[in-house]
Amino acid sequence: MADDRTRTLDVAPLAKPCGCPAVPEISRRSFLKAAGATGIVAGLASEGMFTRLAFGATPYSGDVLVVLSLRGGMDSLQAVVPATGQQYGHYATWRPNIAVPQGQLLPLDANFGLHPSMSPLKPFYDAGSLGIVQAVGMEQPNRSHFSAMEEMERAAPGTSLRTGWLDRVLGLRETGSPFQATQLGSNSAASAFLGPAPELAMWNIDDFELSGAWNATEEARWDTALRDVHDGAPAIVAAPALTALDALSTASQLREAGYTPANGAAYPDTRLGDALRDVARLIKADAGLQVAAVDYGDWDMHVGQGDVGGGWMVDHLTELSSALAAFSTDLGSTMNDVTLITLTEFGRRVEENGSGGTDHGFGQAVFLMGEGVKGGQVHGTWPGLAPGDLVDGDLDATTDYRNLLASVLEKRCGAGSADIASIFPGITNDRPDVVQQRAP
């Protein structure tokens, strides 16, 4: 691969064998590692999850955008289930062993129900701060983890663009904060951030420090030495180093201050819970956070997915829902200025396989959280689950995910039509009405 900044996917083994090819770990340029300050860029291999945080310039006045990528292909049909009549009948027929019993679904509207393991999110849906969009996807089905993720994060089909869509978002804004593009939990960048915007790798806030600098005196000595080393160096070399060194001071202050979630929020003691807690922590620290991206992996459930009574899917949905509920509870009224969106590279096939799982599919469900979300609704055009409605055995995708993202960027993040054309070249104007227009 020509550019070594491509991220690592699923850095830990799957919980169960799926038959998919192993994903190699791909390293990226790391100035501090070369300088001996490896603590700043140390990667964390755990359950296929990592976090990126990006901070932008002071003039930005839109929502903080949190992109939660569910890596591996989440089976959205188990999370948001067609709950009534013939559609539930089709669902239960396709999935005789893993279908959620109709009576155990948490009602969302006249047509859909929520998996009972996602009960922590039901109050937010009822209060209007959680919305769902069904049957979302790319223009064409793509059932390869590698190419689907690359294409989704590039978000420029039919073009020769090599940058990621979030990098293009950041490229339209002024550079100001040393945290403009920061990654937590991995030393490799998600391809949505691939491009010229500077990056900073961080395991987490509390571990963001210079390796070998065991006290404030040593930190100051290393800071001086590293600044001297990069004095007069070309910008492409010096900028990442100085960005990280400038960021250390803020991280040190946050570490010394500690953090207690507000409003009784209880994050799960997991990598995902820790990641979302750090996002909330940075938002409340008023550090200029504009974009936060969190990856939560291990959704590639070809084998032993489980049923409503327990198993792999139940465990994941429980963790996901608990972490999202804690995040929104922790931020409280600050969610007026935050929009969180989930994405997965593809959905799963409608029919369960012979191993108690589901294989790579197409259409997916997207969750949106925030006070600016048009919540309490399941949006999107439902294509149906009858045999003739499927695309080669998959749920069709009736909403282009780029139009969904464009709607959020336009209404909540201040992007204009020219900006959207630059971020998503060739996009149509078929925007789903899923968020409120942010007040000036």
C-alpha positions in Angstrom: 0.0 0.0 0.0 1.4 3.3 -1.1 0.4 5.4 2.0 1.4 3.8 5.3 -1.1 6.0 7.3 -3.9 3.5 6.7 -5.3 2.3 10.0 -5.4 -1.2 11.5 -8.8 -2.9 11.5 -9.7 -5.3 14.3 -6.3 -5.5 15.9 -7.4 -8.2 18.2 -8.7 -11.6 17.0 -12.4 -12.1 16.6 -14.1 -13.7 19.5 -15.2 -16.5 17.3 -13.7 -17.8 14.0 -15.5 -16.3 10.9 -13.4 -17.5 8.0 -12.6 -13.9 6.9 -8.9 -13.2 6.1 -6.9 -11.9 8.9 -6.3 -8.2 8.9 -2.6 -7.2 9.0 -1.5 -4.4 11.2 -0.2 -1.5 9.1 2.1 1.0 10.7 2.2 4.7 10.0 4.7 7.5 10.2 5.4 8.3 13.9 7.8 11.2 14.6 7.9 10.7 18.4 8.6 7.0 18.1 11.7 7.9 16.1 12.6 10.4 18.7 12.2 7.9 21.5 9.0 9.3 22.9 7.0 6.1 22.2 4.5 6.6 25.0 2.7 9.2 22.9 2.1 6.9 19.9 1.9 3.5 21.5 -0.9 1.4 20.0 -3.5 -0.5 22.0 -4.6 -3.9 20.7 -7.8 -4.8 22.3 -11.1 -6.0 20.9 -10.8 -4.3 17.6 -11.5 -0.9 19.1 -9.7 2.4 18.8 -10.6 6.1 19.0 -9.6 9.2 17.1 -10.3 12.7 18.3 -10.0 15.8 16.1 -10.0 19.4 17.3 -10.4 22.3 15.1 -10.0 26.1 15.0 -11.7 28.5 17.4 -14.0 30.1 14.8 -15.9 26.8 14.4 -19.3 27.1 16.1 -21.2 24.0 15.0 -21.9 20.7 16.8 -19.2 18.3 17.9 -19.6 15.4 15.5 -19.0 12.0 17.0 -18.6 9.2 14.5 -18.9 5.7 16.0 -17.9 3.1 13.6 -19.1 -0.5 14.3 -16.3 -2.4 12.6 -17.0 -5.8 11.2 -20.5 -5.3 9.8 -23.2 -4.9 12.5 -26.3 -7.1 12.0 -28.7 -4.2 12.2 -31.7 -6.4 11.6 -31.2 -7.8 15.1 -30.9 -4.4 16.7 -33.9 -2.7 14.9 -36.4 -5.4 14.0 -39.4 -5.1 11.7 -41.9 -5.8 14.4 -45.4 -6.3 12.9 -47.4 -8.3 10.4 -45.9 -9.8 7.3 -42.6 -8.1 7.7 -42.0 -9.7 11.1 -43.1 -13.0 9.5 -40.5 -12.7 6.8 -37.8 -11.9 9.4 -38.7 -14.8 11.6 -38.8 -17.2 8.6 -35.4 -16.1 7.5 -34.0 -16.4 11.0 -35.7 -19.4 12.7 -33.0 -19.8 15.4 -31.8 -16.3 16.1 -34.9 -14.1 15.6 -35.9 -11.9 18.5 -39.3 -13.1 19.7 -41.9 -10.5 18.7 -43.2 -10.2 22.2 -39.8 -9.2 23.6 -39.2 -6.3 21.2 -39.2 -2.8 22.7 -41.7 -0.9 20.6 -40.3 2.0 18.6 -43.2 2.9 16.2 -45.9 1.0 14.3 -43.4 -0.9 12.3 -40.2 -1.5 14.3 -39.0 -2.8 17.6 -35.7 -2.5 19.5 -33.7 -5.5 20.7 -34.3 -5.8 24.5 -30.6 -5.7 25.2 -30.7 -2.1 23.9 -33.1 -1.0 26.6 -30.7 1.6 28.0 -31.3 3.6 24.8 -35.1 3.4 24.9 -35.6 6.5 27.2 -33.5 8.6 24.8 -35.6 7.5 21.9 -38.8 8.3 23.8 -37.4 11.7 24.8 -36.6 12.5 21.2 -32.8 12.6 21.4 -32.2 9.3 19.6 -33.3 8.6 16.1 -32.8 5.7 13.7 -32.4 5.5 10.0 -33.2 2.1 8.4 -31.8 0.7 5.1 -28.7 2.9 4.8 -25.7 2.0 2.6 -23.5 2.8 -0.3 -24.5 3.1 -4.0 -23.5 -0.4 -4.7 -23.3 -3.5 -2.5 -19.8 -4.3 -1.3 -19.3 -7.3 1.0 -15.5 -7.0 1.5 -14.4 -5.6 4.8 -11.3 -4.0 3.3 -12.9 -2.4 0.2 -16.2 -1.5 1.8 -14.4 0.4 4.7 -12.0 2.0 2.3 -14.8 3.2 0.0 -17.1 4.3 2.9 -14.4 6.3 4.5 -13.1 7.8 1.2 -16.7 8.6 0.3 -15.9 9.7 -3.2 -17.0 6.9 -5.6 -16.2 7.4 -9.2 -13.3 9.8 -8.5 -9.6 9.5 -8.0 -9.6 11.2 -4.6 -7.4 9.5 -2.0 -8.3 11.5 1.0 -10.9 10.5 3.6 -14.2 12.4 4.1 -13.4 13.6 7.6 -10.0 14.9 6.4 -11.8 16.9 3.8 -14.2 18.2 6.4 -11.3 19.4 8.5 -9.5 20.8 5.4 -12.4 23.4 5.0 -11.7 24.8 8.5 -8.9 26.8 9.9 -6.1 25.0 11.8 -5.7 26.2 15.3 -5.6 23.6 18.1 -2.8 21.1 18.5 -5.6 18.6 18.9 -7.1 19.2 15.5 -6.7 15.5 14.5 -5.9 13.2 17.4 -6.3 9.5 17.7 -6.8 7.5 20.9 -6.2 3.8 21.3 -4.2 3.2 18.2 -1.1 4.4 16.4 -2.7 4.0 13.0 -5.1 6.4 11.4 -8.6 5.6 10.2 -8.8 6.1 6.5 -11.7 8.6 6.9 -8.9 10.9 8.2 -6.4 10.1 5.5 -5.0 13.3 4.0 -3.0 16.4 4.7 -4.5 17.4 8.1 -2.0 16.9 10.9 -2.5 14.0 13.2 -1.7 13.2 16.8 -1.8 9.6 18.2 -2.9 9.1 21.8 -3.7 5.9 23.8 -5.9 7.8 26.1 -5.8 11.1 28.0 -4.3 9.7 31.2 -1.5 7.9 29.4 -0.6 10.7 27.0 2.9 11.5 28.1 6.5 11.3 27.0 8.1 7.9 27.5 11.0 8.2 29.9 9.9 11.5 31.3 9.0 10.4 34.8 8.4 13.8 36.4 7.8 17.5 35.5 11.5 18.3 35.4 12.2 15.5 32.9 9.1 16.5 30.8 10.5 20.0 30.5 13.9 18.7 29.6 12.5 16.5 26.9 10.3 19.2 25.6 13.2 21.6 25.2 15.4 18.9 23.5 12.7 17.9 21.1 11.9 21.4 20.1 15.6 22.1 19.5 15.8 19.0 17.4 13.0 20.2 15.2 14.0 23.8 15.0 14.4 24.7 11.4 13.2 21.4 10.1 10.8 21.3 7.2 7.2 21.8 8.2 6.2 18.3 7.1 8.6 17.0 9.8 8.4 19.7 12.4 4.6 20.3 12.5 3.6 16.9 13.9 6.3 17.0 16.5 5.4 20.5 17.7 1.7 19.7 17.6 2.2 16.7 20.0 4.5 18.7 22.3 2.0 21.5 22.5 -0.8 19.0 23.2 1.1 17.4 26.1 0.5 20.5 28.3 -3.3 20.3 28.0 -3.3 16.5 28.5 -1.2 16.9 31.6 -3.7 19.4 33.1 -6.6 17.1 32.3 -4.8 14.2 33.9 -4.1 16.2 37.0 -7.7 17.4 37.3 -9.1 13.8 37.0 -12.5 13.1 35.8 -15.9 12.1 37.4 -18.8 11.6 35.0 -21.8 13.9 35.7 -25.4 13.2 36.3 -24.8 9.7 37.7 -23.6 8.4 34.3 -22.1 4.9 34.6 -19.9 3.9 31.7 -19.2 0.2 31.2 -15.7 -0.7 32.2 -14.7 -1.5 28.7 -12.6 0.0 25.9 -15.7 1.5 24.3 -16.9 3.0 27.6 -13.4 4.4 28.3 -13.3 5.9 24.8 -16.7 7.7 25.0 -15.9 8.9 28.5 -12.7 10.5 27.2 -14.7 12.1 24.4 -17.2 13.6 26.9 -14.2 14.7 29.1 -12.6 16.6 26.2 -15.9 18.2 25.2 -16.6 19.4 28.7 -13.0 20.7 29.0 -13.8 23.1 26.2 -10.7 22.1 24.3 -12.1 23.0 20.9 -13.3 19.5 20.0 -14.9 19.4 16.6 -14.8 15.8 15.4 -14.4 12.6 17.5 -14.3 9.2 15.9 -14.5 6.0 17.9 -14.2 2.5 16.5 -15.9 -0.5 18.2 -15.1 -3.7 16.5 -15.8 -7.4 16.6 -19.2 -7.3 14.9 -18.3 -9.9 12.2 -20.6 -12.6 13.6 -20.6 -15.4 11.1 -20.7 -18.0 13.8 -22.5 -18.4 17.2 -24.2 -15.1 17.2 -26.6 -16.2 19.9 -30.2 -15.6 20.5 -32.2 -13.1 22.7 -31.2 -15.1 25.8 -27.5 -14.4 25.5 -24.4 -14.7 23.3 -22.1 -12.6 21.2 -24.8 -10.2 19.8 -26.5 -9.7 23.2 -23.1 -8.9 24.8 -22.2 -6.3 22.1 -25.6 -4.6 22.0 -25.6 -4.4 25.8 -22.1 -2.8 25.8 -22.9 -0.4 23.0 -26.2 0.7 24.5 -24.8 1.2 28.0 -21.9 3.2 26.7 -24.1 5.5 24.5 -26.6 6.0 27.3 -23.7 6.9 29.7 -22.2 9.3 27.2 -25.5 11.2 26.7 -26.3 11.2 30.4 -22.8 12.5 31.3 -23.0 15.4 28.8 -26.5 16.3 29.8 -27.5 19.7 28.3 -24.2 19.8 26.4 -25.8 17.3 24.0 -27.5 20.4 22.5 -24.1 20.9 20.8 -23.2 17.3 20.0 -24.4 14.9 17.3 -23.3 11.3 17.4 -23.8 9.0 14.4 -23.0 5.3 14.0 -21.8 3.6 10.8 -20.8 0.1 9.9 -19.2 -0.9 6.6 -22.2 -3.1 5.7 -25.1 -4.9 7.2 -25.6 -8.7 7.3 -27.5 -11.1 5.1 -31.2 -11.4 5.9 -31.0 -15.2 6.2 -29.1 -16.8 9.0 -26.4 -19.3 8.1 -25.9 -22.9 9.2 -23.5 -21.8 12.0 -25.9 -19.7 13.9 -24.6 -16.4 12.5 -25.1 -14.1 9.5 -22.8 -13.4 6.6 -21.8 -10.1 4.9 -24.8 -8.1 3.6 -25.8 -4.7 2.5 -28.3 -2.3 4.1 -27.7 -1.1 7.7 -29.4 0.8 10.4 -27.8 4.1 11.6 -28.3 5.5 15.1 -28.2 9.3 15.7 -28.0 10.8 19.2 -28.2 14.5 20.2 -30.6 17.2 21.1 -30.5 18.4 17.5 -31.6 15.0 16.2 -35.2 14.4 15.0 -35.5 11.6 17.5 -38.3 9.3 18.5 -38.6 8.2 14.9 -37.4 5.4 12.6 -36.5 7.3 9.4 -35.8 6.0 5.9 -37.6 4.1 3.2 -38.1 0.5 4.2 -37.5 -1.8 1.2 -39.1 -5.0 2.7 -37.9 -8.5 3.5 -39.9 -10.5 1.0 -37.7 -12.6 -1.3 -38.4 -10.2 -4.2 -37.4 -7.2 -2.2 -33.9 -8.4 -1.4 -30.7 -7.6 -3.2 -29.0 -11.0 -3.7 -30.3 -12.0 -0.3 -29.6 -8.7 1.4 -31.6 -5.8 2.8 -31.6 -3.1 0.1 -30.1 0.3 0.9 -32.5 3.1 0.1 -30.6 5.9 1.7 -27.1 6.8 0.6 -25.0 7.2 3.7 -23.3 10.3 2.2 -26.6 12.1 2.0 -27.2 11.2 5.7 -23.8 12.6 6.6 -24.3 15.7 4.4 -27.6 16.4 6.2 -25.8 16.4 9.6 -22.9 18.5 8.3 -25.2 21.1 6.7 -27.7 21.5 9.5 -25.6 20.9 12.6 -22.0 21.7 11.5 -22.4 24.8 9.3 -21.3 23.2 6.0 -22.6 25.0 2.9 -23.5 23.5 -0.4 -20.1 24.2 -1.9 -18.5 22.5 1.1 -20.6 19.4 0.7 -19.7 19.2 -3.0 -16.1 19.3 -2.0 -16.5 16.7 0.8 -18.7 14.3 -1.2 -18.1 14.9 -4.9 -20.9 13.8 -7.1 -23.4 13.6 -4.3 -27.1 14.0 -5.0 -29.4 16.4 -3.1 -31.7 13.7 -1.6 -31.1 14.6 2.0 -33.0 12.7 4.7 -34.7 14.9 7.2 -33.1 13.5 10.3 -31.7 16.6 12.3 -32.9 20.0 13.2 -31.3 23.1 11.8 -28.9 24.4 14.4 -29.7 27.9 15.6 -27.1 30.6 14.6 
